Amino acid sequence: MDCYMLSLLVVLLACLEQSWAASCVVDSFTVKEDFDPKRYAGKWYALQKKDPEGLFLQDNISAEYTIGDDGSMIASSKGRVTLFGFWVVCADMAAQYTVPDSANPGKMFMNYQGLASYLSSGGDNYWVIDTDYDNYAITYACRTLKEDGSCEDGYSLIFARSPRGLPPAIQRSIRVKQEEICMAGQFEPVLQSGAC
């Protein structure tokens, strides 16, 4: 009887694990429907973040999005970063965004470059999971996928139009979105002291 119960428990746990992994398949995540870059443009301040592996902006993160004459979105962002374990500098980054599928404009690809030789350059997906354009935005990127389609190395930023925070009702809806992208409990606050 004990062997039967143990076997049943193992099967149940395997089913739960597979169910959880299936809900964390990156391609199943929804993004902001009918995303409007013109309404998204302007200044945003990071309030929370989930870092990827490696060097990433640590605090005082802000981004200014603009729309070019051709309709493409570009951004300049800044934030503090610690180099070599002790050297804290303000870093400036620039990015250009493309929309691979015009039917889904909330899923963009971002080419970025550091504006100093010690900063990295590269490309990541840049998905706007949700925004109300006036108060908050939730962005998401997965750099590396696992075989099951879930994210191995990803990051996310919670932005606000004001560095002073968000009202409780918006914070609750953000927590729901954090669960939907399988990052609940992984975010840390971002200091906004105006140091950069």
C-alpha positions in Angstrom: 0.0 0.0 0.0 2.8 2.4 0.8 4.5 1.7 -2.5 1.2 2.5 -4.3 0.7 5.8 -2.5 4.4 6.8 -3.2 3.9 6.0 -6.9 0.7 8.0 -7.0 2.4 10.9 -5.3 5.3 10.8 -7.8 2.8 10.8 -10.7 0.8 13.6 -9.2 4.0 15.8 -8.7 5.1 15.1 -12.3 1.8 16.2 -13.6 1.9 19.3 -11.5 5.4 20.1 -12.7 4.5 19.6 -16.3 1.3 21.8 -15.9 3.4 24.5 -14.3 6.0 24.4 -17.0 3.3 24.5 -19.8 1.9 27.7 -18.3 5.3 29.2 -18.4 5.9 28.7 -22.1 7.2 32.1 -23.2 5.3 32.0 -26.5 2.0 31.7 -24.6 2.5 35.0 -22.7 0.1 37.7 -23.8 1.3 41.2 -24.6 -0.6 44.6 -24.7 -3.2 44.2 -27.3 -3.1 46.9 -30.0 0.0 48.4 -28.5 0.4 52.1 -29.5 4.0 53.3 -29.6 3.0 56.9 -29.9 1.1 56.7 -26.6 4.0 54.7 -25.0 6.6 57.4 -26.0 8.0 59.6 -23.3 9.8 59.2 -20.1 9.5 56.1 -17.9 11.2 55.3 -14.5 11.9 51.7 -13.4 10.4 50.9 -10.1 11.0 47.2 -10.0 13.2 44.8 -11.9 14.1 41.2 -12.3 17.7 41.0 -13.6 19.0 38.6 -16.2 22.3 36.8 -15.8 25.4 39.1 -16.0 25.8 42.8 -15.9 22.6 44.8 -15.7 21.6 48.4 -14.6 21.2 48.4 -10.9 19.3 51.6 -10.0 18.2 55.1 -11.1 17.0 53.4 -14.3 15.0 55.6 -16.7 14.2 55.4 -20.4 13.0 58.0 -22.8 11.2 56.6 -25.8 10.7 58.6 -29.0 9.0 57.8 -32.4 11.0 58.6 -35.5 9.6 60.1 -38.7 9.3 56.6 -40.2 7.3 55.4 -37.2 10.1 53.4 -35.6 10.7 53.6 -31.9 14.0 54.4 -30.4 15.1 54.9 -26.8 17.8 56.4 -24.7 18.1 54.9 -21.2 20.4 55.4 -18.3 21.1 53.9 -14.9 23.9 53.2 -12.5 26.0 50.1 -12.8 28.8 48.7 -10.8 31.9 47.6 -12.7 34.7 45.5 -11.4 32.9 45.1 -8.2 33.6 48.6 -6.9 33.3 51.3 -9.6 29.8 52.8 -9.7 29.1 54.7 -12.9 26.1 56.2 -14.7 25.6 54.2 -17.9 23.9 55.5 -21.0 22.4 53.1 -23.5 20.6 53.5 -26.8 18.2 51.1 -28.5 16.2 50.8 -31.7 13.1 48.7 -31.9 11.6 46.7 -34.7 8.3 44.9 -34.9 8.7 41.5 -36.6 4.9 40.9 -36.8 2.8 43.9 -37.5 -0.2 42.0 -36.2 1.4 41.9 -32.8 3.1 45.3 -32.2 3.6 44.7 -28.5 6.3 42.1 -29.3 9.3 44.0 -30.5 13.0 43.2 -31.0 15.4 45.6 -29.4 19.0 46.3 -30.7 20.9 48.1 -28.0 24.4 49.5 -27.5 26.2 50.9 -24.6 27.5 54.4 -25.2 30.8 53.6 -23.6 33.3 50.9 -24.4 32.8 49.0 -21.1 29.0 48.5 -21.7 27.6 45.7 -23.8 25.7 45.7 -27.0 23.3 43.2 -28.4 19.7 42.3 -29.1 16.8 41.0 -27.0 13.1 40.7 -27.5 11.2 43.5 -25.9 7.7 42.7 -25.1 5.3 45.2 -23.5 3.2 42.8 -21.4 0.8 45.5 -20.2 0.6 49.3 -20.0 -2.1 51.9 -19.4 0.3 54.5 -21.1 -0.3 57.1 -18.4 0.9 55.3 -15.2 2.7 52.0 -15.7 4.3 49.6 -18.1 5.5 46.0 -17.7 8.2 44.9 -20.1 9.6 41.4 -20.5 12.5 39.8 -22.3 13.7 36.2 -22.5 17.3 35.8 -23.6 17.5 32.0 -23.5 14.8 29.4 -23.8 14.7 26.0 -22.2 13.8 22.9 -24.2 10.3 23.0 -22.8 9.8 26.6 -24.0 10.0 28.3 -20.6 12.7 30.9 -20.0 16.2 30.0 -18.8 17.5 33.6 -18.6 15.1 36.5 -18.7 14.4 39.9 -17.3 11.6 42.3 -16.7 11.1 45.9 -15.7 8.1 47.6 -14.1 8.1 51.2 -15.3 6.1 54.2 -14.1 5.7 57.7 -15.5 6.7 59.1 -12.0 9.7 57.9 -9.9 7.5 58.2 -6.8 5.6 54.9 -7.2 2.2 53.6 -8.1 -1.2 53.4 -6.3 -2.1 50.1 -4.6 -4.8 49.2 -7.3 -2.2 49.3 -10.1 0.3 47.4 -7.9 -2.2 44.6 -7.5 -2.7 44.3 -11.3 1.1 44.3 -11.8 1.4 41.4 -9.3 -1.1 39.4 -11.4 0.9 40.1 -14.6 4.2 39.1 -12.8 2.5 35.7 -12.1 1.4 35.4 -15.7 5.0 35.8 -16.9 6.2 33.3 -14.2 8.3 35.8 -12.3 6.2 36.3 -9.2 8.4 37.0 -6.2 11.6 37.5 -8.3 11.4 41.3 -8.5 13.4 43.8 -6.5 12.8 47.5 -6.0 14.8 50.0 -8.0 16.1 53.0 -6.2 15.3 56.3 -7.8 17.5 58.9 -6.1 18.1 61.0 -9.2 21.8 60.1 -9.1 22.2 59.8 -12.9 
